[in-house]
Amino acid sequence: MCLHHISRKNQLLADKIVHANSDIMYSGIVAGNNNGNVWVDNISNPAFCMVWSEYLEGFHFMGSRCNHINKLELQAFIEDTIIPFLSAKGISCFEFSCDFRNWMPIICEMLPKFEIKKNKQHVYRLANKNNINTGLTLPGGYELLSLASDSVAKTENYEIIKIDLEKAWGNINNFLRFGKGFAAIKNNQICSFTSTHFLYNNIFSFGTETYYPHKKKGLSGFLSVTLLNSIINQGADIWWDCMESNIASQKTAQKVGLTFDHEYEVGWFKL
């Protein structure tokens, strides 16, 4: 098996790879909306691929089938191509997930040389737009601004946000064109922000970040609702992904009106 690197990701490629069970965060990369790399088993008619997310720093196995993959060849590809790829980025862990639950044991069996550990991710969706919590308010002393505003770009810590958005979207222009986000500002500092990180077929994945000492003041919930309303008003849908162990993120998702949709496994091993 030889996996071929795809330099141009686009919707035509996504139409051949992405399906109903696909993770939209990686689907957005295949479609060319988000920042990452794609390797396929066949350039013209791919049935199996590995997708790298620059933002998530992980891989996802996608496609229609994986049972035709040769174990030794996949192992050699990971050792000869992927591990050097990660090492060049200073990353010491190989993390991966799969489109189908039954792919995980198959992939693990193909990598017997590595001690693979697993954890779970939870996905939340909006079951009904009427579930959005409209009772959340912005705490006093903070100003709400769009991440696209000139004022946000002039804050003292904007560079941290800019790096985050560039990792997801490749560059700020892509975010401004396709993405959405809001920030809570105080004393010319971004204290909390929420932004979309991935986009596929009008479904946005987004997350929030709040910095000390501004945590536990309701900022992430209010900003999330603000972004949710903005997304819903343009007729789009929602995807919220968080670790099973991240109770705070799960509580925020539930607080703003999202509903648990499904869970999936993530495997990882140290290099």
C-alpha positions in Angstrom: 0.0 0.0 0.0 1.2 3.4 -0.9 -0.7 6.4 0.5 -0.5 9.5 -1.8 -0.4 13.0 -0.4 -3.1 15.3 -1.7 -1.9 18.8 -2.2 -5.3 20.2 -3.3 -8.2 19.5 -1.1 -11.6 20.3 -2.4 -15.3 19.3 -2.4 -14.8 16.9 -5.3 -12.3 14.9 -3.1 -14.7 15.2 -0.1 -17.6 13.8 -2.2 -15.5 10.6 -2.7 -14.5 10.2 1.0 -16.9 11.9 3.3 -20.1 10.1 4.3 -22.8 10.2 6.9 -20.6 8.8 9.7 -17.7 11.2 9.1 -16.3 13.6 11.6 -17.1 17.1 10.3 -13.8 18.4 11.8 -11.8 16.3 9.5 -14.3 16.5 6.6 -13.7 20.2 6.5 -10.0 19.5 5.9 -10.7 17.1 3.0 -13.0 19.7 1.5 -10.3 22.3 1.7 -12.0 24.6 4.2 -9.6 23.9 7.1 -5.9 23.5 7.7 -4.4 20.0 7.4 -3.1 17.2 5.2 -4.7 14.3 3.4 -3.1 11.0 2.2 -5.2 8.6 0.1 -4.8 5.0 -1.1 -5.9 5.9 -4.7 -5.7 9.3 -6.3 -8.6 8.9 -8.7 -10.9 6.7 -6.6 -9.9 6.8 -2.9 -11.5 4.2 -0.5 -9.2 4.9 2.5 -7.4 7.9 3.7 -5.5 9.5 6.6 -6.4 13.1 7.5 -4.2 15.3 9.6 -5.6 18.3 11.5 -3.2 21.0 12.2 -5.5 22.4 14.9 -6.3 19.2 16.7 -2.8 17.8 16.1 -4.3 14.4 15.3 -5.2 12.0 12.5 -8.5 10.5 11.4 -8.9 7.4 9.3 -11.7 8.0 6.7 -13.3 6.3 3.7 -15.5 3.5 2.8 -13.3 0.5 3.7 -10.1 -0.3 5.4 -9.9 -4.1 5.2 -7.8 -4.0 2.0 -5.0 -2.2 3.8 -1.9 -4.3 4.4 -0.8 -4.3 8.0 3.0 -4.2 7.4 2.6 -1.5 4.7 0.5 0.7 6.9 3.0 0.3 9.8 5.9 1.1 7.4 4.1 4.2 6.2 3.5 5.5 9.7 7.1 4.8 10.7 8.8 6.1 7.5 6.5 9.1 6.7 4.2 10.0 9.5 6.5 9.8 12.5 9.1 12.0 10.8 6.2 14.3 9.9 5.3 14.6 13.6 8.8 14.8 14.8 9.5 17.8 12.5 6.6 19.6 14.2 8.0 18.7 17.7 5.0 16.4 18.4 5.8 13.3 20.4 2.4 11.5 20.3 0.5 9.9 17.5 -3.2 10.4 18.1 -6.0 9.0 15.8 -9.7 8.3 15.5 -11.8 6.5 12.9 -15.0 7.1 10.9 -16.4 3.7 12.0 -16.3 2.1 15.5 -15.2 -1.2 14.0 -12.2 0.4 12.4 -10.5 1.1 15.7 -9.6 -2.5 16.6 -8.6 -3.1 13.0 -6.2 -0.1 13.0 -4.9 -1.1 16.4 -4.2 -4.6 15.2 -2.3 -3.2 12.3 0.1 -1.4 14.7 1.2 -4.1 17.1 4.6 -2.5 17.8 3.0 0.4 19.6 1.4 0.6 23.1 -2.0 2.1 22.1 -4.0 3.8 24.8 -7.6 5.1 24.3 -10.0 7.7 25.6 -13.4 8.9 24.6 -14.7 12.1 23.0 -18.3 13.4 23.3 -20.1 15.1 20.5 -23.0 17.5 21.3 -25.5 18.8 18.7 -28.4 21.2 18.7 -31.6 19.1 18.7 -33.9 22.1 18.5 -33.1 25.8 18.1 -35.7 26.5 20.7 -33.4 24.8 23.3 -30.8 27.6 23.1 -30.6 29.2 26.5 -31.6 32.8 26.0 -31.3 33.7 29.7 -27.5 34.1 29.8 -26.1 37.6 30.0 -22.7 39.2 29.6 -21.2 39.9 33.1 -20.7 43.6 34.0 -17.4 45.2 33.1 -17.0 43.3 29.8 -17.5 44.3 26.3 -18.8 42.0 23.6 -17.0 42.2 20.2 -16.9 40.2 17.0 -13.5 38.5 16.4 -13.7 40.2 12.9 -13.7 43.7 14.4 -10.7 46.1 14.2 -11.0 46.6 18.0 -10.3 43.0 18.7 -7.3 43.0 16.4 -5.9 45.9 18.5 -6.1 44.2 21.9 -2.9 43.4 23.8 -3.2 39.6 23.5 -4.7 39.3 20.0 -1.7 37.5 18.8 -2.7 34.4 20.9 -6.1 34.4 19.3 -4.7 34.9 15.8 -2.4 31.9 16.2 -5.4 29.8 17.3 -7.5 30.8 14.3 -4.6 30.4 11.8 -4.1 26.8 13.0 -7.7 26.0 12.3 -8.3 28.0 9.1 -4.8 28.3 7.6 -4.8 32.1 7.7 -6.9 34.9 9.1 -8.5 35.7 5.7 -10.0 32.2 5.6 -11.5 32.7 9.1 -12.9 36.1 8.2 -14.4 34.6 5.0 -15.9 31.4 6.4 -15.7 31.6 10.2 -17.4 33.3 13.1 -16.4 34.3 16.6 -16.9 36.6 19.5 -14.8 37.9 22.4 -15.3 39.4 25.9 -13.0 42.4 26.3 -11.8 44.1 29.4 -9.0 46.6 29.8 -7.9 46.1 26.2 -7.5 42.3 26.8 -9.4 39.4 25.4 -10.6 37.6 28.5 -12.7 34.9 26.8 -13.5 34.0 23.2 -15.5 31.5 21.2 -14.9 30.7 17.6 -15.7 28.3 14.8 -12.8 26.0 14.0 -14.2 23.7 11.3 -16.8 23.9 8.6 -18.3 21.2 6.4 -21.6 21.3 4.5 -22.9 24.2 6.5 -22.0 22.5 9.9 -19.7 24.4 12.2 -17.6 23.0 15.0 -16.7 25.6 17.6 -15.1 25.9 21.0 -14.5 28.4 23.8 -11.5 29.5 25.8 -11.5 31.7 28.9 -8.3 33.0 30.6 -7.6 33.4 34.3 -8.8 35.2 36.3 -12.0 35.5 34.2 -13.1 31.8 34.5 -16.3 30.8 36.3 -18.0 34.1 35.6 -20.3 32.9 32.8 -18.3 34.3 29.9 -18.0 31.1 27.9 -21.7 30.3 28.2 -22.8 33.8 27.1 -20.3 33.8 24.2 -21.3 30.3 23.1 -25.0 31.3 23.0 -24.1 34.4 21.0 -22.2 32.4 18.5 -24.9 29.7 18.4 -27.5 32.3 17.5 -25.3 33.7 14.8 -24.8 30.3 13.3 -28.5 29.3 13.5 -29.6 32.6 12.0 -27.7 31.9 8.9 -29.3 28.4 8.6 -26.2 26.4 9.6 -25.8 23.6 12.1 -23.6 22.9 15.2 -21.0 20.3 16.2 -19.4 20.5 19.7 -16.7 18.1 20.5 -14.9 17.6 23.9 -13.1 15.0 25.9 -15.1 12.7 28.1 -12.9 13.9 31.0 -13.6 17.6 30.2 -16.6 18.0 32.5 -16.5 21.8 32.3 -16.9 21.7 28.5 -19.7 19.2 28.8 -21.5 21.4 31.3 -21.1 24.5 29.1 -22.5 22.6 26.1 -25.6 21.5 28.1 -26.0 24.9 29.7 -26.3 26.7 26.4 -28.8 24.2 25.1 -26.8 21.5 23.2 -27.7 17.8 23.5 -25.4 14.8 23.7 -25.3 13.1 20.3 -22.7 10.4 20.4 -19.3 9.3 21.6 -16.3 7.9 19.8 -12.9 6.5 20.7 -9.5 8.2 20.2 -6.4 6.1 20.2 -2.9 7.4 20.9 0.7 6.2 21.5 3.9 7.9 22.4 6.6 8.1 19.7 
